[in-house]
Amino acid sequence: MGFKPVDVSGKFETIRTAKAEGKIYLSPESVKMIKEGKVPKGDVLLASQMAGLLGTKRTADILPFCHNIMIDHVVVDTQLQEDGVYVTAEVKCVGRTGVEMEALTAVSAALLNVYDMLKAFDKNMVISDIKLFSKRGGKSDWAEDLEGLKCAVITLSDTCYRGEAEDRSGKTAIDIIQNEFGGEVVHYKVLPDDKDMIVQELKNLTDKVDVVFTTGGTGFSKRDVTPEATKEVIRKEMIGFSEAMRIVGIKFTPKSLLSRGVCGILGDATVVVNLPGSTGGVKDNIRLVAPLLKHAIRMAKGEKKH
């Protein structure tokens, strides 16, 4: 079995914070030496804070699956207690991955430095209680799956409708919805790039499913009418979704700017999402918007839990 680091290229950059703590238990004599400043190597508490700072910045060098990230803020605090030294570390960055390991490494490095500075005098030191006690800014703060939602997938393509090409984008959407996010696809159809037919299909699905994903028909040709059909039936446009899909898509291909796809609310609380016709665009955009769909539906229903 090989190694597989996590690909974070498609994630949002958000403010990430993590706090960790730990303790090293010392003899009364060691505590007294620290308090009186009699440790030959110098100020144990201050040196350990510096060790924690260095540990934070070098985390990716010692842990193979940690990404190199730009650390924006670190605070390492060392407190002398009756039975040892208690260490806390808070790490912050704006990035696509969390800083839990950086905080834990900071605490570990600080505690190891205490050990190093006292090992000649204290043979019974114990490093213990290292743990993460808070983290914020990652997907776990807001992301939800699609479990319990009824979804529909509509592919808009003249060639697929005529049977001249295989509908790969629609099948890709179904696979991701069901196997990655736990949603239930209760309706699937291939239609031509015909505005009236698209409008009628969206009306038929309004308030009968929770989410409608369309694929294709978002380009510039005369037959690309999915956005026009969608705008005709939605009551509110979800501008943020469509803007984010294009912005995030730029990371993978500048061609994402050529998509005119829109997103919005049908009827009471059915969300419609226009996806591009490429399988890559389908994958990237579903993974982007799916974690927010339950929240969008609650808002559309007027529920107060925002």
N, C-alpha and C positions, 0 to 999 in steps of 0.2 A: 504494500500500500504506500503510495507516494504522499507528498505534502501538497496542500492546496490552500494558500493564503486567501483571505476574503477579498473579493473585488469590490472596492468602495467607489469606483469611478462614477457610478450612477446616482450616488446619494447626494442629498442637499448638504451644503455647508451651513452649519448652525453653530451657535455658541455651545460648547461642550464643557461641562464641569464634572469633577469627581473629587471626593474626599475620602481619605483612608486614615487608619489609625493603627497603632501597634505599641508594644511595650517590651522593654527588657528589664528583667528582674535582677537586682543587684544585692550584694551583701551590705549590711549597715556601714561597713568600713568604706566600701566603694562610694556609697552615697555621700559619706562625710568628706571623702577626698574631693569629690566634685564640688560640693558646697563650699569647701575651704580653698578651692583652686590649687590643690596640691598634686594634681595628675601631671606627671612629667611632660607628657606630650602637649599639654596646653588646655585650653578651654573646651571641655567635652561637649557641652551643649551647643556652643557656637560652631565648632568644627563639624558636629553631626548635622546641623542645619545645612552647612555647605555641602556635605556629602549627599544629603537628600536632594539638594538642587541639582547636583551633578548626575545623580541617579536618574532623575526625571528626564534630563536631556539625552541620556545615553540608553534609554530603555530599548529602543529599536536595535541597538548594537548587541544586546544580550538575549533578547527574546525574538526568535526568528519570525513569528507571525505578527509582530507589531509593526505598524507602518511608521515611516519617518514623517513626523508631523511638526508643524511650527507651534511651539509652546508660547502662549501669550502671557501667561501669568502663573507663578508658582509661589506658594507660601508654605514653608516647612517650619513647624513649631516644635520645640523640645522643652518639656517640663520635667523638672526634677521632683520626684515624689519620695515618700518615705521608704518605699521598697524598690525604687528603680527610676527609669526614665520613660516617660510617656511621650510618644511622637504622633503628630498629626500632619497631614499634607493635603493641600488643596491645589488642584491643577486646573487650568482653564485654557481653552483654545477655540478658535473658529475653524472648524474643519468638517471632514466627512466621516470621521471615525472618532470614537470616544477616547477618553484619557484615563480610564480606570487603571490600566496597567501602569501608566506613568505615575499615578498617585500611589499605588501599591509599591512600586519600585522605589519611589522617594522614601517612603516609610522604612522599607527594608534596608536601603542603603544607610539611612541615618542610624538605625539600630545596629547594623553591622559595624558602623564606625565607633559607636559607644563600646561595643565588644572589643574592637581592635585596640582602643586606647586604654582599656582596663584589663586586658587579658593577662597581663603580667602580675596582677594583684588579686584577681577574682576568678577562681577556677569553677565556680558554680553558677555563672550567669545563664539565664534562660531567656531567649527571645520568644515571645508568644503574642497571641491575641491580634495578629495582623489581619485586618479585614477592611473591606470597602463598606462605608456606611451611608454614602449617598452618591448619586450620579444624575445628571440632567443633560438634556439636549439631544439625545438620540431618538431613534425611531420608537423605542419603547414608551416615550412620553406621549405619543399621539397616534401611532399607527394601529390600525385594526385590520382584521382579515375580512373576507366576504362571506363567512359562514352565516347561513340563515337568509342570505339574499338570493332572490330569483333574478337571473340575468338572461338577457337575450343578445345574440350576436347576429348582425346583418352584414353580409358582404355585398358591396356595391361594385359590380364589374360587368360590363357588357360581355367580355370574353368568357368569364366564368359562368355567367347566366346561359350563354349559348353552348356550354360544354366544351369550349375550345381550349380552356386552361383550367388547371386545378386550383381550387381555392385554398391556398396555403395560409394566407393571413387570417382568415376566419377560423381555421382549424387550430392555428397557433394561439389565437385569442382564447378559444375554448379550453385548450390544454392549460394555459396559465391561470385562467379564472378558476378552474376546478382543482387542478393539482398543486398549484402554488398558494392560492388564497382561499380555497375551500368553498367557493361559491357554487351555486347550482345553475347550470345553463339549461333553461326550460324551453328555449325557443332558438332555432337557428334557420336562417334563410339566405339564399343568394338571389339578389335582384339586379336588374340592369340599371344603368345610370339614367334613370327616368325620374324626374322630380316628383311627378304626381304619384307614382308608385311608392316612392320613399316616404312622402308625406303621409300617405294612407297607412303605410306599415307602422310608422311611428305613432299615428293616432290610435291604431288598433292595439298597440302595446302600452299606451299610456295608462298608468295606475294598475296595470295587470302584472307588470314586473317592476323590480326595484331599479335595475340598471340596464340600459341599452348601449351596447358597444357596436358602433358601425366601423367598418374598415373599407378604405378606398373612396375615390371620388372627391378628394380634397385638393386636387391640383388645379391647373390653369386651362385645361382643355375645355372646349364648349360642352362636352359631356360630363364634366366634373361638377356636379350640382349638389353634392351631399351637404355642404354648409348652408346653401340657400334653402334646401328642404328643411333642414334642422331649425334654422332661424324662423321659418314660417310657423312652426308648431310649438316651440318652447315659450314659456311665459317669462322666464328669467334666464339671462345668459351668465354662465360661470366663467367669467373672463380670466380669472386667475389660473384655472386649470389649463385652458388653451395656451395662455402665455407661457406658463411653466413648461408645458410639453415642448414648445418650440425652443425655449431657452436651454433646457436640459438636453434636448436633441442635438444642439450645436456641438456638444461635447463629442458626439459620435459621428455626426456628419453635418456640414453646413447646409446640406439639402433639406434639413428639417425646416428651414425658414421658408421653404416653398409650399409647406402645408398650410391650407386655409381652414383647417378643422376647427370647429367650435364645440363648446360643451354647454349644457343648460338643463333646466328643469322642465319636464313635461307634466302637465296636470298638477296633481297634488304633490307628489314627491318622487316621480320617476326621473332618474338622472340619465341623460344621454351624453355619450362621449364619442366624438368623431376621431377615429384613429386613422393614420395613413395606411396605404395599401401594402407597404413593405412589411415583411415578417419582422425585420429588425425594429422598425418603428413601432409595431404592435407590441413587441416584448418590452421595449424601453418605456413606452407610455403607459401601458397597463400597470407595470411595476411602480411607476411614478404616482399615478392617481389612485390606484386601488386602496392603499392604506387610509385614504381620506374620505372614501365614498360613504361609509356609514355615518360619519359626522355630517357630511353634506345632506344626507337624507333626513337626519334629525333636524337640521336647521330648516330644511324645506317644509317639514311638518310643523314647525313652530315650537318644537320642544326646547325647553330652557337650558338643557345641559349642553352648553357650547364648549 
